[in-house]
Amino acid sequence: MKNLIVCLLLLLAFSTVFVFAQESVFDLANVEQEINKHGVPTLESVDKIGIEANKLYLEENWSESAKAYELYYHYCNLLTNLFYKLAEPYVESQQDAYIIGLYYPDLISEFENLENKLYYYWAEKDKAILRQGICFFNLGNHNKSLPLIIQYLNVNKLTKNTSIGGLKMWNEARSVLYSIIGYEE
């Protein structure tokens, strides 16, 4: 009974994952193109790029930071899709999730870990978009900044469930947008 309850709770959590993963269609041509352009991602290599991008951002090296965040975004996007693909049999339908949980209860912790990684790289992907937009804003390139800020705000809606970190990033995006259009808060 305990496994059934856990499966049902995970089912509710994973139903939102499906919506997120829909943004980037997972087709082989797209994956091959990304790998040919940026290389095969590993968790270690992607995390190193993120650390370097954050370091450049804190040093206010806007030009290099924008480039690093662009690369980081592509890798995080690919990892997000890969983690979704690993969990797809579990999240594809409610009936399948229930059946998998009953027959393979040992997979529950694996699917929980996959969900955590998926959400981590999803959030990092969004952070990369925002930070890249801020870099271009600080370089005075509003033509490149504005679409990135809008993309960030389109994906990250402010809700009652928004985390403190999410609220901070949302406010950063809003402040940049206000500055670009010349709106006084």
Stockholm file with secondary structure:
# STOCKHOLM 1.0

chainA/1-185         MKNLIVCLLLLLAFSTVFVFAQESVFDLANVEQEINKHGVPTLESVDKIGIEANKLYLEENWSESAKAYELYYHYCNLLTNLFYKLAEPYVESQQDAYIIGLYYPDLISEFENLENKLYYYWAEKDKAILRQGICFFNLGNHNKSLPLIIQYLNVNKLTKNTSIGGLKMWNEARSVLYSIIGYEE
#=GR chainA/1-185 SS CHHHHHHHHHHHHHHHHHHHHTTSCCCHHHHHHHHHHHCCCCHHHHHHHHHHHHHHHHTTCHHHHHHHHHHHHHHHHHHHHHHHHHHHHHHSCHHHHHHHHHHCTTHHHHHHHHHHHHHHHHHHHHHHHHHHHHHHHHTTCHHHHHHHHHHHHHHCCCCTTCCHHHHHHHHHHHHHHHHHHTCCC
#=GC SS_cons         CHHHHHHHHHHHHHHHHHHHHTTSCCCHHHHHHHHHHHCCCCHHHHHHHHHHHHHHHHTTCHHHHHHHHHHHHHHHHHHHHHHHHHHHHHHSCHHHHHHHHHHCTTHHHHHHHHHHHHHHHHHHHHHHHHHHHHHHHHTTCHHHHHHHHHHHHHHCCCCTTCCHHHHHHHHHHHHHHHHHHTCCC
//
